[in-house]
Amino acid sequence: MMKKRVMCVFGTRPELVKLAPVVHAVAKSELLEPIVVLTAQHREMVDQMLVWFDIKPDHDLDLMRHGQTLSELTARVLTSMDKLLAEARPDLVLVQGDTVTVMATALAAFYHKVPVGHVEAGLRTNDRYNPFPEEMSRRQTGKLASMHFAPTSLAVENLRKEGIVDDVYLTGNTVIDALMDTASRLDQSMVDKSLFGGADFEKYKVLLVTAHRRENWGDNMSSIALALRQIADQYPDTQILYPIHKNPVVRESIEPVFEGHPRLIRVEPLDYVPFVYAMQRCHFVLTDSGGIQEEAPSLGKPVLVLRTNTERPEAVAAGAAKLIGTEKEGIVEAASCLLDSQEAYDKMAFAVNPFGDGQASKKIVDAIEAFFCLKK
């Protein structure tokens, strides 16, 4: 029996991390074979992850261009995938999440009448501009997809409310699969400690920060920076480690505020493995990222979310994460609560992670195999 060809497409580091365990699960299947496609929407952040997860792209489209607009990137992904789909003729296209790569690839596959499987389907904030452009990217992908791999029961319900009820599968989130694999293989000798810019996880309570989303550019980012400086000033036993995004808009808001403070540590963006190491050893996390809201609770780390809403409310409902917005006073208050109260800290640290048990990739492959068998 000829194997069905599953084209796994990713462009950013989070997509690669979350699709990597699925690629390996597809490769182990007796019914399926993977075709791995990299759009390189984020070139620098992807390459080392390919090595860590032992994935070799069959096609590297190399679409990253400095300063490109969302429209330019969308057009480039769409036209490149259009050509590749015509040549490779896969039986299914698999995408993950809510990036431009995901939406444009799903549209190209639709034009070729190739079914699309959407990993991490059903996340919603119901605010089309927050996060931007991700909210509309995942909604559009949901309308184009033929298979929907939802990480939580809430995501399933979100899809149902939009009339998407066929071929919806509750799988858990593949980021837990990847995280558990990485944590099991990671030891201190693998990590260059100089990457952390002097952050001392033994001597200090290190607060790990990531903030870069478009909706936080400008005043919000400046407010975040000022809050972090006040926290460092108030708590001399605390260091703040900020792997800062390369985007100059982000750096212009953060760097002047951090300048000259010995416990406000800026470092270059961390690759996935040292970032997991930092998450394992930090005190808690402040972030506007989506994926970190899933990862940190799996490691027992409270998450303060630097946003006004989230497409992952399950973490908030479970008590593992808290929405704190971007106002300086609110950030300082929320961080101070965790630094001052062991009870408040433990309540978040020991909350049950709602994002799965590390078996999401197997469930996705089982569903794809059944999908093709049923279509005979």
Secondary structure, DSSP 8 states (H G I E B T S, - for coil): ---EEEEEEE-SHHHHHHHHHHHHHHHH-SSEEEEEEE--TTHHHHHHHHHHTT---SEE-----TT--HHHHHHHHHHHHHHHHHHH--SEEEEESSSHHHHHHHHHHHHTT--EEEETTT---S-TTSSTTHHHHHHHHHHH-SEEEESSHHHHHHHHHTT--TTEEE---HHHHHHHHHHHH--GGGS-GGGGTT--TTTSEEEEEE---GGGTTHHHHHHHHHHHHHHHH-TTEEEEEE--S-HHHHHHHHHHHTT-TTEEEE----HHHHHHHHHHSSEEEE--STHHHHHHHTT--EEE-SS--S-HHHHHHTSEEE--S-HHHHHHHHHHHHH-HHHHHHHHTS---S--S-HHHHHHHHHHHHHHHT-
